Structure formats: structure tokens, C-alpha cells
Amino acid sequence: MKILSVTGESVPPGKGGSPADTFDRSIVTYEVGNQTKTLTVTYVRYFAKRLAESGIYDQEQAGIPVNKLAALLFLEKHPDAKESRHYINDEKAFQALFEGFSLEQLKAKYGHLPLA
């Protein structure tokens, strides 16, 4: 598997004050054999703040947004995931993506990607 790109975005707000304006999306594009695939992880934006409050990962201090990491970490933990789109609304499940996470190791492994 070769990682081609990682991006992150805020989910565009829906009409009428939809709760969609409280979500972020993380996207990773990768190659497996001759196929190019894309995996997305949509999650509650507040979880990024909770990661910092819990001392797990502070995107402000590290300089790499959570929305550029979540899909990459999901893919690393679940390389055989059948679905290409994932939604995480459970804080513990989201924090589990960051178990064993090391920014230095990530940079060493994926230094070719523009993460910041």
C-alpha cells in the first residue's frame, strides 16, 4: 500500500442550522496494487479538542491538524476495511485511533506527504 495524499476539511454546514457544521472529515488516497482508493473518516469536530484536553494529541502544538491524521490512522489500524466511508461519533472509538501514535514515527514514515 502506498499513501498518495492526505487532506482534511470541515463538513459544509447544511441548511437550517444542521448539526453537520460540527463535523470534520479526514481523507486519505492510496494505491493497492493497480487500484487507487480513497478512505474518508467523518467525526465530531469536538473530538480534536478532547484529544488535546486528554493529553493525547494537541493539533495546535504539533502543527498538524487532526483532520489530516484521522483517516491515515484509521487505515493503518484497519487496512482491510471493506467500506471506504466511515463515521465516528463515539469519543472512545476516535481516541483509539491515536493509541500508540507517535508524531515522530508518522513523520518518518510519511515525510513525503504535506501534513501541515
C-alpha positions in Angstrom: 0.0 0.0 0.0 1.3 3.4 -1.0 -0.2 6.6 0.5 -0.7 9.2 -2.2 -2.3 12.1 -0.3 -4.0 13.1 2.9 -6.4 16.0 3.3 -8.8 17.3 5.8 -11.9 19.5 5.7 -14.8 20.8 7.7 -18.1 19.3 6.6 -20.0 22.1 4.9 -23.0 23.2 7.1 -26.4 22.1 6.0 -29.5 24.3 5.7 -31.4 25.4 8.8 -28.6 25.1 11.4 -27.9 21.4 10.7 -25.6 19.7 13.1 -23.4 18.9 10.2 -21.5 22.1 10.9 -19.9 20.3 13.9 -18.1 17.6 11.9 -14.7 17.3 10.2 -13.7 14.9 7.5 -10.3 13.3 7.0 -9.4 11.8 3.6 -6.6 9.5 2.6 -5.9 8.4 -1.0 -3.8 5.4 -1.5 -2.7 2.7 -4.0 -3.1 -1.0 -3.6 -1.7 -2.9 -6.5 -3.0 -1.1 -9.6 -6.0 0.4 -7.8 -6.3 3.9 -6.4 -8.7 4.1 -3.4 -10.0 6.8 -1.1 -11.0 6.3 2.5 -12.8 9.0 4.5 -13.4 9.3 8.2 -16.1 11.8 9.3 -16.1 12.6 13.1 -17.4 15.1 15.6 -15.1 18.2 15.5 -15.1 18.4 19.3 -13.1 15.2 19.5 -10.0 17.0 18.3 -10.3 19.4 21.3 -10.8 16.4 23.6 -7.6 14.8 22.3 -5.7 17.9 23.4 -7.5 18.1 26.8 -6.7 14.4 27.4 -3.0 14.9 26.6 -3.2 12.5 23.7 -2.6 14.9 20.8 -2.7 18.7 20.6 -3.0 19.8 17.0 -2.2 23.4 17.9 1.1 22.5 19.5 2.0 19.8 16.9 1.1 21.9 13.9 -0.6 19.0 12.0 -4.5 19.1 12.1 -6.3 16.1 13.4 -8.4 16.1 10.2 -5.2 15.2 8.3 -4.4 12.3 10.6 -7.7 10.5 11.4 -8.1 8.7 8.1 -4.4 7.8 7.8 -4.5 6.4 11.4 -7.8 4.6 10.6 -6.3 3.0 7.5 -3.2 1.9 9.5 -5.3 0.2 12.1 -7.9 -1.2 9.7 -6.0 -1.9 6.4 -8.6 -4.4 5.3 -11.7 -2.2 5.9 -14.3 -3.1 3.3 -16.1 0.3 3.4 -14.5 3.5 2.1 -16.5 5.9 4.2 -16.5 5.8 8.0 -18.4 7.9 10.6 -17.2 8.0 14.2 -19.5 9.5 16.8 -18.0 7.8 19.8 -15.2 9.6 21.5 -13.5 6.4 22.8 -13.5 4.9 19.4 -12.0 8.1 18.0 -9.3 8.2 20.7 -8.5 4.5 20.0 -7.2 5.7 16.5 -4.5 7.6 18.4 -3.4 4.7 20.7 0.3 4.1 20.1 0.5 7.2 18.0 3.9 8.9 17.6 4.2 12.1 15.6 7.9 11.5 15.0 7.2 8.0 13.7 4.5 9.3 11.4 6.8 12.0 10.0 9.5 9.4 9.4 7.1 7.1 7.6 5.1 9.7 5.7 7.6 12.5 5.3 6.8 12.8 1.6 3.2 13.9 2.4 2.4 17.6 3.1 0.7 17.1 6.5 0.9 20.6 7.9 
